[in-house]
Amino acid sequence: MELQDKIAFLLDLIHCSHHMDYWKYAPDGVLIRSTSNAEHMLDVLIKKTGCFEYLQRNIGNAPLILATQRDIRWIGVKEERDGEILFYHILGPFLISRFQEPVGEADVHLKNKNAPKLWIERLNECLALLSVIPIQSYTQYAIMLHKLVNGELVSEASINHQPPPVTMRLPESVKEKNTPKIKDRMHIYMAERSLLQAVREGDEDSAAAASLQTRKYVDRVREYTGNPLLDLKIGCTTFIAVCIRAAIEGGLSPSVAYPLGDRYIRKIYQSNNQEHISELRNSMYHDLIAHVHALRVNPSFSKAVQSCCDYIQLHSTEPLNIDVLAKRLGYAKYYLSALFKKETGCSVGDYIKIARIERAKVLLNNTDLNVEDIWAEIGFSSRSVFGKAFHSVVGMTPREFRDQNIRL
């Protein structure tokens, strides 16, 4: 089978899960082949962002992930014979998250200040259609492409990553005003809090997650050991740990959250590439948000009922009843109560009780708090009321539940 037939077969396999275009370039940058419907526009994009130039200067004997500031990526592999580069084979573009900002008319990053407004609009429409591909998938696609082109199987850790370029160079006077000092830990704390809130809420469209300013604070690596690579691994591990806790608080089962985080941590410590490690951390963040989001969204619920469920999940330990929910969410009490019962099959009061019991189960499984502390923590009026509610939902007492899970 010829190489192009093999690549076409690979594309067919990829298209079972994600859309991905293929590009074949001569060493001087002349486009030889493409499967894209927006061939000219995306050819301009990869060159104007400097990604193709980076590929020419930095491609080694392993796949290279090309990057822009806007979470856009390409996979690049070179075809070489007798030390001479014959072609560059590229898959993409694709997104690593939906948290990207639209391209502006005078976007410095595109190095194309005179781009027509209509061209910019069409580019944004094109980018909105790109697949969001997690790092576990696109690194495998890179390994497969390299294997087809060069007949060599490489490891995920050997894949190189282009550092996302800085969008513009600020004057020193502006930089001093807008860039916080390393020791300004309150800014870091506030940035982390907004990012973790997006995890708790499963908010895939969160402005906090999209904010480059917020991500800039969190991306800053503190010096622990004097070894930048090890410092990054420690920082990422810490960030994963707090994200897991936020996801559990958002309703994700610890039996799902902890193994998910462990997988990312193992990959981080296996890698010696700083860009790859940063990609893994970002992928973990989006992955946890997606898991919590999936728990919270029921396509059969109306907006009013879904909003009600979301609020109960996030505020289950606070004083809650139909009056509080109706006032908070802006609906008439009787309308919201009847609609909730119709769509969920249970009353608002029962749903609140179940949400609190689920929170109690997490605390019983993962803390040393005694039952007295737990019933007060999650909003029950007394131990006896908590015990009856717990038994009605779970079928055993809180102590029996804890003993059973300790034995497991």
C-alpha positions as CSV (number, residue, x, y, z in Angstrom):
1,M,0.0,0.0,0.0
2,E,1.4,3.5,-0.9
3,L,2.0,6.0,1.8
4,Q,-0.9,8.3,0.7
5,D,-3.3,5.3,0.8
6,K,-2.1,4.6,4.3
7,I,-2.6,8.2,5.4
8,A,-6.1,8.2,3.8
9,F,-6.9,5.1,5.8
10,L,-5.6,6.8,9.0
11,L,-7.9,9.8,8.3
12,D,-10.9,7.5,7.9
13,L,-10.1,6.0,11.4
14,I,-9.6,9.5,12.9
15,H,-12.9,10.7,11.4
16,C,-14.8,8.1,13.5
17,S,-14.2,10.4,16.5
18,H,-12.9,13.8,15.3
19,H,-12.6,15.8,12.1
20,M,-9.0,16.3,11.0
21,D,-7.5,17.6,7.7
22,Y,-4.3,16.4,6.1
23,W,-1.7,18.6,4.5
24,K,1.5,17.8,2.5
25,Y,4.1,20.5,2.0
26,A,7.4,20.7,0.2
27,P,10.4,21.7,2.3
28,D,10.2,25.3,1.0
29,G,6.5,25.6,2.1
30,V,4.7,25.0,-1.2
31,L,1.4,23.2,-0.5
32,I,1.2,20.0,-2.5
33,R,-1.9,18.3,-1.2
34,S,-4.7,19.1,1.2
35,T,-8.1,17.6,2.2
36,S,-9.4,20.9,3.7
37,N,-12.4,22.8,2.3
38,A,-10.8,26.0,3.6
39,E,-7.4,25.2,2.1
40,H,-6.3,28.8,1.3
41,M,-7.4,30.3,4.6
42,L,-5.9,27.6,6.8
43,D,-2.7,27.6,4.7
44,V,-2.4,31.3,5.5
45,L,-3.1,30.7,9.1
46,I,-0.4,28.1,9.7
47,K,2.2,30.4,8.0
48,K,1.1,33.8,9.4
49,T,1.1,32.5,12.9
50,G,4.8,31.4,12.4
51,C,3.9,27.7,13.0
52,F,5.2,26.5,9.6
53,E,8.5,28.5,10.1
54,Y,8.9,26.9,13.5
55,L,8.3,23.5,11.9
56,Q,11.1,24.1,9.4
57,R,13.6,25.2,12.0
58,N,12.8,22.8,14.8
59,I,11.4,19.5,13.5
60,G,13.5,16.6,14.7
61,N,13.2,12.9,14.6
62,A,9.9,12.8,16.4
63,P,6.5,14.4,15.8
64,L,6.1,18.1,16.6
65,I,2.9,19.7,17.9
66,L,2.6,23.2,16.5
67,A,0.8,25.7,18.7
68,T,-0.8,29.2,18.6
69,Q,-1.9,31.4,21.4
70,R,-5.5,30.6,20.6
71,D,-5.5,26.9,21.6
72,I,-5.1,25.9,17.9
73,R,-2.8,23.0,17.2
74,W,-1.3,21.1,14.2
75,I,0.6,17.8,14.2
76,G,3.8,17.9,12.0
77,V,6.0,15.0,10.8
78,K,8.8,15.1,8.3
79,E,9.6,12.6,5.7
80,E,13.3,12.2,5.2
81,R,15.6,10.2,3.0
82,D,19.4,10.1,3.2
83,G,19.4,13.1,5.5
84,E,17.3,15.2,3.1
85,I,13.8,16.3,4.0
86,L,11.4,15.3,1.2
87,F,8.1,16.5,2.6
88,Y,6.3,17.7,5.7
89,H,3.1,15.8,6.6
90,I,0.6,17.7,8.8
91,L,-2.7,16.9,10.5
92,G,-4.9,19.7,11.7
93,P,-5.8,22.3,12.6
94,F,-7.7,21.3,15.8
95,L,-8.5,22.9,19.1
96,I,-7.4,21.8,22.6
97,S,-10.3,23.6,24.2
98,R,-13.3,25.8,23.3
99,F,-11.9,28.5,25.6
100,Q,-10.6,30.6,22.7
101,E,-11.2,34.2,21.8
102,P,-12.2,35.3,18.3
103,V,-9.5,36.7,16.0
104,G,-9.6,40.5,15.8
105,E,-9.2,42.7,12.8
106,A,-5.8,44.0,14.0
107,D,-4.6,40.7,15.7
108,V,-0.9,41.1,16.2
109,H,-0.5,37.3,16.6
110,L,-1.6,36.8,12.9
111,K,1.0,39.4,11.8
112,N,-1.7,40.6,9.3
113,K,-3.1,43.9,10.5
114,N,-4.5,44.7,7.0
115,A,-6.6,41.5,6.8
116,P,-10.1,42.4,5.4
117,K,-12.9,42.3,7.9
118,L,-14.8,39.7,5.8
119,W,-11.7,37.4,5.8
120,I,-11.4,37.7,9.6
121,E,-15.1,36.8,10.0
122,R,-14.8,33.7,7.7
123,L,-11.7,32.6,9.6
124,N,-13.6,32.8,12.9
125,E,-16.4,30.8,11.4
126,C,-13.9,28.2,10.2
127,L,-12.2,28.0,13.6
128,A,-15.6,27.5,15.3
129,L,-16.0,24.3,13.3
130,L,-12.7,22.7,14.4
131,S,-12.8,19.6,16.5
132,V,-11.7,19.8,20.2
133,I,-9.3,16.9,20.6
134,P,-7.9,15.9,24.0
135,I,-4.2,15.3,24.4
136,Q,-4.6,11.6,24.8
137,S,-6.1,11.4,21.3
138,Y,-3.9,13.8,19.4
139,T,-0.7,12.4,20.7
140,Q,-1.8,9.0,19.5
141,Y,-2.6,10.5,16.1
142,A,0.9,12.0,16.0
143,I,2.5,8.6,16.9
144,M,0.4,6.9,14.1
145,L,1.3,9.5,11.5
146,H,5.0,9.2,12.3
147,K,4.8,5.4,12.1
148,L,3.2,5.6,8.7
149,V,5.7,8.1,7.3
150,N,8.9,6.8,8.9
151,G,8.1,3.2,9.9
152,E,9.3,4.0,13.4
153,L,7.2,3.7,16.6
154,V,8.0,6.6,19.0
155,S,6.8,7.1,22.6
156,E,4.4,9.9,23.7
157,A,7.1,11.4,25.8
158,S,9.3,11.9,22.8
159,I,6.8,14.1,21.0
160,N,8.0,17.8,20.9
161,H,5.7,20.7,21.5
162,Q,6.0,24.3,20.2
163,P,5.7,26.9,23.0
164,P,2.6,29.0,22.2
165,P,3.9,32.4,21.0
166,V,3.3,35.6,22.9
167,T,0.7,37.7,21.1
168,M,2.5,41.0,21.4
169,R,5.5,42.7,23.1
170,L,4.3,45.2,25.6
171,P,6.4,48.4,26.5
172,E,8.1,48.0,29.8
173,S,6.0,50.8,31.3
174,V,2.8,48.9,30.5
175,K,4.3,45.6,31.5
176,E,5.1,46.9,35.0
177,K,1.5,48.0,35.4
178,N,-0.2,44.9,34.1
179,T,2.0,42.1,35.2
180,P,1.8,41.2,38.9
181,K,4.9,40.5,40.8
182,I,5.7,36.9,41.6
183,K,5.1,37.6,45.3
184,D,1.6,38.9,44.8
185,R,0.0,35.7,46.0
186,M,-3.5,37.2,46.5
187,H,-3.8,37.6,42.7
188,I,-2.8,33.9,42.3
189,Y,-5.3,32.8,44.9
190,M,-8.1,34.8,43.3
191,A,-7.2,33.3,39.9
192,E,-7.1,29.8,41.2
193,R,-10.5,30.3,43.0
194,S,-12.2,31.3,39.7
195,L,-10.7,28.4,37.8
196,L,-11.8,25.9,40.5
197,Q,-15.3,27.4,40.6
198,A,-15.6,26.5,36.9
199,V,-14.7,22.9,37.8
200,R,-17.2,22.8,40.6
201,E,-20.0,24.0,38.3
202,G,-18.9,22.0,35.3
203,D,-19.0,25.3,33.4
204,E,-17.6,24.6,29.9
205,D,-18.3,28.2,28.8
206,S,-16.8,29.8,31.9
207,A,-15.3,33.2,31.4
208,A,-12.8,32.4,34.1
209,A,-11.5,29.4,32.1
210,A,-11.3,31.5,29.0
211,S,-9.4,34.4,30.7
212,L,-5.8,34.6,29.5
213,Q,-5.1,36.9,32.4
214,T,-6.4,34.3,34.9
215,R,-4.5,31.5,33.3
216,K,-1.3,33.6,33.3
217,Y,-1.4,33.8,37.1
218,V,-1.9,30.1,37.5
219,D,0.6,29.1,34.9
220,R,3.4,30.9,36.8
221,V,5.7,28.2,38.2
222,R,7.1,28.7,41.7
223,E,10.7,27.7,42.4
224,Y,10.9,24.7,44.7
225,T,14.0,22.9,43.7
226,G,15.9,25.1,41.2
227,N,15.1,22.6,38.5
228,P,12.5,24.2,36.1
229,L,11.2,20.8,34.8
230,L,10.8,19.4,38.3
231,D,9.2,22.6,39.6
232,L,6.7,22.4,36.8
233,K,5.8,18.8,37.6
234,I,5.3,19.7,41.3
235,G,3.2,22.7,40.4
236,C,1.0,20.7,38.0
237,T,0.6,17.9,40.5
238,T,-0.6,20.4,43.1
239,F,-3.0,22.0,40.6
240,I,-4.4,18.6,39.7
241,A,-5.0,17.8,43.4
242,V,-7.0,20.9,44.0
243,C,-9.0,20.4,40.8
244,I,-9.9,16.9,41.8
245,R,-11.2,18.2,45.1
246,A,-13.2,20.8,43.3
247,A,-14.7,18.2,41.0
248,I,-15.7,16.0,43.9
249,E,-17.3,19.0,45.6
250,G,-19.2,19.5,42.3
251,G,-20.6,16.0,42.5
252,L,-18.1,13.8,40.7
253,S,-17.6,10.5,42.4
254,P,-14.2,10.1,44.1
255,S,-13.9,6.7,42.4
256,V,-13.9,8.6,39.1
257,A,-12.0,11.8,40.0
258,Y,-9.0,10.2,41.7
259,P,-8.1,7.6,39.1
260,L,-8.5,10.3,36.4
261,G,-6.1,12.6,38.2
262,D,-3.7,9.8,38.9
263,R,-3.5,9.0,35.1
264,Y,-2.6,12.6,34.3
265,I,0.0,12.7,37.1
266,R,1.7,9.5,35.9
267,K,1.9,11.0,32.4
268,I,3.3,14.3,33.7
269,Y,6.1,12.5,35.6
270,Q,6.9,10.3,32.6
271,S,7.4,13.4,30.4
272,N,10.5,15.5,30.1
273,N,9.0,18.1,27.8
274,Q,7.7,21.2,29.5
275,E,5.2,22.1,26.8
276,H,3.8,18.5,26.9
277,I,3.4,18.8,30.7
278,S,1.6,22.0,30.4
279,E,-0.7,20.5,27.7
280,L,-1.4,17.6,30.1
281,R,-2.3,19.9,32.9
282,N,-4.7,21.9,30.6
283,S,-6.2,18.8,29.3
284,M,-6.9,17.5,32.8
285,Y,-8.6,20.8,33.7
286,H,-10.9,20.6,30.7
287,D,-11.5,16.9,31.3
288,L,-12.7,17.4,34.8
289,I,-15.0,20.2,33.8
290,A,-16.5,18.0,31.1
291,H,-17.1,15.2,33.6
292,V,-18.9,17.5,36.1
293,H,-20.8,19.1,33.3
294,A,-22.1,15.7,32.1
295,L,-23.4,15.0,35.6
296,R,-25.3,18.2,35.8
297,V,-26.9,18.4,32.4
298,N,-30.1,16.4,31.6
299,P,-31.3,17.1,28.0
300,S,-34.9,16.3,29.0
301,F,-34.9,19.1,31.6
302,S,-36.2,22.6,30.9
303,K,-33.9,25.6,31.6
304,A,-35.9,26.4,34.8
305,V,-35.5,22.9,36.2
306,Q,-31.9,22.5,35.1
307,S,-31.0,25.8,36.8
308,C,-32.8,24.6,39.9
309,C,-30.9,21.4,40.0
310,D,-27.6,23.2,39.5
311,Y,-28.3,25.6,42.3
312,I,-29.2,22.8,44.7
313,Q,-26.1,20.8,43.8
314,L,-23.8,23.9,44.5
315,H,-25.6,25.1,47.6
316,S,-26.9,21.8,49.2
317,T,-25.4,22.6,52.6
318,E,-27.1,25.9,52.9
319,P,-30.7,26.6,54.0
320,L,-32.8,25.6,51.0
321,N,-36.5,25.3,50.1
322,I,-38.8,26.2,47.2
323,D,-39.2,29.8,48.4
324,V,-35.4,30.4,48.4
325,L,-35.0,28.7,44.9
326,A,-37.9,30.6,43.3
327,K,-36.5,33.9,44.6
328,R,-32.9,33.2,43.6
329,L,-33.8,31.9,40.1
330,G,-36.6,34.4,39.3
331,Y,-39.6,32.0,38.9
332,A,-43.0,31.8,40.6
333,K,-42.9,29.4,43.5
334,Y,-45.9,27.3,42.4
335,Y,-44.9,27.2,38.8
336,L,-41.3,26.0,39.7
337,S,-42.6,23.4,42.1
338,A,-45.1,21.9,39.7
339,L,-42.6,21.9,36.8
340,F,-39.8,20.4,38.9
341,K,-42.1,17.5,40.0
342,K,-43.3,16.9,36.5
343,E,-39.8,16.7,34.9
344,T,-37.8,15.0,37.7
345,G,-40.5,12.8,39.2
346,C,-39.7,14.1,42.8
347,S,-40.4,17.1,44.8
348,V,-37.9,19.9,45.3
349,G,-37.6,18.9,49.0
350,D,-36.8,15.3,48.1
351,Y,-34.2,16.5,45.6
352,I,-32.5,18.7,48.2
353,K,-32.5,15.7,50.7
354,I,-30.9,13.4,48.1
355,A,-28.3,16.1,47.2
356,R,-27.4,16.4,50.9
357,I,-27.2,12.7,51.4
358,E,-24.8,12.4,48.4
359,R,-22.6,15.0,50.0
360,A,-22.8,13.1,53.3
361,K,-21.6,9.9,51.4
362,V,-18.6,11.8,50.1
363,L,-17.7,13.0,53.6
364,L,-18.2,9.5,55.1
365,N,-16.0,7.9,52.5
366,N,-13.2,10.5,52.4
367,T,-12.9,12.2,55.7
368,D,-12.6,11.3,59.4
369,L,-15.5,13.6,60.4
370,N,-17.8,11.9,62.9
371,V,-21.5,11.7,62.2
372,E,-22.3,14.6,64.5
373,D,-20.1,16.9,62.5
374,I,-21.4,15.6,59.2
375,W,-25.1,16.2,59.8
376,A,-24.5,19.7,60.9
377,E,-22.1,20.3,58.0
378,I,-24.6,19.4,55.3
379,G,-27.6,21.3,56.7
380,F,-29.8,18.8,58.7
381,S,-31.5,20.0,61.8
382,S,-30.6,17.0,64.0
383,R,-28.8,13.7,64.0
384,S,-32.1,11.8,64.1
385,V,-33.5,13.6,61.1
386,F,-30.2,13.0,59.2
387,G,-30.2,9.3,60.2
388,K,-33.8,8.7,59.0
389,A,-33.1,10.6,55.7
390,F,-29.9,8.7,55.1
391,H,-31.5,5.3,55.7
392,S,-34.5,6.2,53.4
393,V,-32.1,7.0,50.5
394,V,-29.2,4.6,51.0
395,G,-30.9,1.7,52.8
396,M,-28.5,1.7,55.8
397,T,-27.3,3.9,58.6
398,P,-24.4,6.4,58.1
399,R,-22.2,4.3,60.3
400,E,-23.0,1.1,58.4
401,F,-22.3,2.8,55.2
402,R,-18.9,4.0,56.4
403,D,-18.0,0.6,57.8
404,Q,-18.9,-1.1,54.6
405,N,-16.8,1.2,52.5
406,I,-13.8,0.9,54.8
407,R,-14.0,-2.9,54.4
408,L,-14.1,-2.5,50.6
